Amino acid sequence: MLKKFITQFTSEEIVGDFTKVNNEYFVINESLKQIISQIKTKPSFAGIHLGIEKGKTFVPSLYLLQKLCTVSNKKIITDKKGEWMFICGKNIFQKSIIKFAGNNEDLVLVQNEFGECLGYGKITTEKSVQHIFDIGDFLRRER
Amino acid sequence: MDNKQFFINRYKQLGSGFAEIQLKKSLRVNTLKITHEKFVERMTSIGVKLAKINFLQDGYYAESKFSLGAITEYLLGYYYLQEAAAQLPAQILESQANETVLDMCASPGGKTTQLAQLMHNKGTIVAVEQKQHRLEALKSNVERMGAENIIIYRTDVKNLQKSNTKFDKILLDAPCSGNYVTDKSWFQKRDITGIQKSADIQKQLLKTAINLLKTNGILVYSTCSLEPEENELNIQWLLNNFKVELQNTQLKVGDEGLTNVFGRKLSNEIKKCKRFWPHKTSTEGFFIVKVKKC
């Protein structure tokens, strides 16, 4: 599911070797792998988190989204108002989109004016972006 | 005598006054993601007033008209909302890039992610949390803060003794009875029996820490409690039962540890501990000690 998610944004190999632990994906370096082999208990989390499978959906990590933003052309830039709406889980209207790239139904990464990745969505017929996932998820998880 | 007066009398017997304080909001800049300069510029531009905390490497007091826990900069992991005294244990542990470090009671991850930052995401941090609901907060914060050298285990930390792994450094920020600054109902909730139970649990954790530490390894033990049963008396117990030496924390903030606790004389070494009376340090109540295993 991880690879399928990545290919929606880029054909570049951005992740390399990864490990699946239960339903989560990680990049684990050699020094961490050595400790894991000594402790002999399955960890809940290790190294760089790439994302998690939730049912049939893949939810990317912040690291993966930021990595995708550096290589993918499938992204839009939103203004401050659009940024706030999006991280509150709302769609971004056309008037809040400063730079637009993509066609109807395309998945796009959403960046703010600083070039920071806020999440991703889908372009709609009204040239707005339907919200799918945003970094505000960190707060919603805590509820 | 009511409960509050009982504890205030204890603090007086320990040589301290008492005053309610209003804790200033503080945070730690995450140098894994942003420099101090860029952080100050960015936060100032959105109307946040920052003042560097002089005894902390990466700590600032912060004032704003809006919540600092819900903005883009927070969600991107540019900072962690962390009380000032709570930033000291990881700082004085001085963990190095080539070391293996254990955070025994890691959740929700403030000190764990601080360790990762201080180690520049090198070396290995093993973070332990026993409870599932607290584990999710820990994983979320590790991800948000961009820490890449952490392994998280959901287990009782004493289970780590079953493997042969020993650690260069250990952080034990122990579960404790808390303090009246961060818990407004603290005086109503607490009693000596509960504090003693807490101290007994801490002793077991200290014993596990010493077992998991390499020879010459360093342990930093901390609590956010002002009660000597959880602090100086536990450290005296440690000195009496294990081959350890207390180290100088080099901190210019906080009082020396108490060597006379309700008439009981303790080792002079206990002065190397640091105790934070809220009305003196403007922090939450706190206690910290650096221990070397011999």
Chai-1 contact restraints between the chains, C-beta under 6 A:
chainA,res_idxA,chainB,res_idxB,connection_type,confidence,min_distance_angstrom,max_distance_angstrom,comment,restraint_id
A,S31,B,T124,contact,1.0,0.0,6.0,A-B,restraint_1
A,L32,B,T124,contact,1.0,0.0,6.0,A-B,restraint_2
A,L32,B,I151,contact,1.0,0.0,6.0,A-B,restraint_3
A,I35,B,T124,contact,1.0,0.0,6.0,A-B,restraint_4
A,Q38,B,S163,contact,1.0,0.0,6.0,A-B,restraint_5
A,Q38,B,T165,contact,1.0,0.0,6.0,A-B,restraint_6
A,I39,B,S163,contact,1.0,0.0,6.0,A-B,restraint_7
A,I39,B,T165,contact,1.0,0.0,6.0,A-B,restraint_8
A,K40,B,S163,contact,1.0,0.0,6.0,A-B,restraint_9
A,T41,B,Y153,contact,1.0,0.0,6.0,A-B,restraint_10
A,P43,B,I151,contact,1.0,0.0,6.0,A-B,restraint_11
A,P43,B,Y153,contact,1.0,0.0,6.0,A-B,restraint_12
A,S44,B,I152,contact,1.0,0.0,6.0,A-B,restraint_13
A,S44,B,R154,contact,1.0,0.0,6.0,A-B,restraint_14
A,F45,B,K139,contact,1.0,0.0,6.0,A-B,restraint_15
A,F45,B,I152,contact,1.0,0.0,6.0,A-B,restraint_16
A,A46,B,I151,contact,1.0,0.0,6.0,A-B,restraint_17
A,I48,B,E148,contact,1.0,0.0,6.0,A-B,restraint_18
A,H49,B,E143,contact,1.0,0.0,6.0,A-B,restraint_19
A,S61,B,E143,contact,1.0,0.0,6.0,A-B,restraint_20
A,E116,B,L76,contact,1.0,0.0,6.0,A-B,restraint_21
A,I135,B,L75,contact,1.0,0.0,6.0,A-B,restraint_22
A,F138,B,L75,contact,1.0,0.0,6.0,A-B,restraint_23
A,F138,B,S140,contact,1.0,0.0,6.0,A-B,restraint_24
A,F138,B,R144,contact,1.0,0.0,6.0,A-B,restraint_25
A,R141,B,S140,contact,1.0,0.0,6.0,A-B,restraint_26
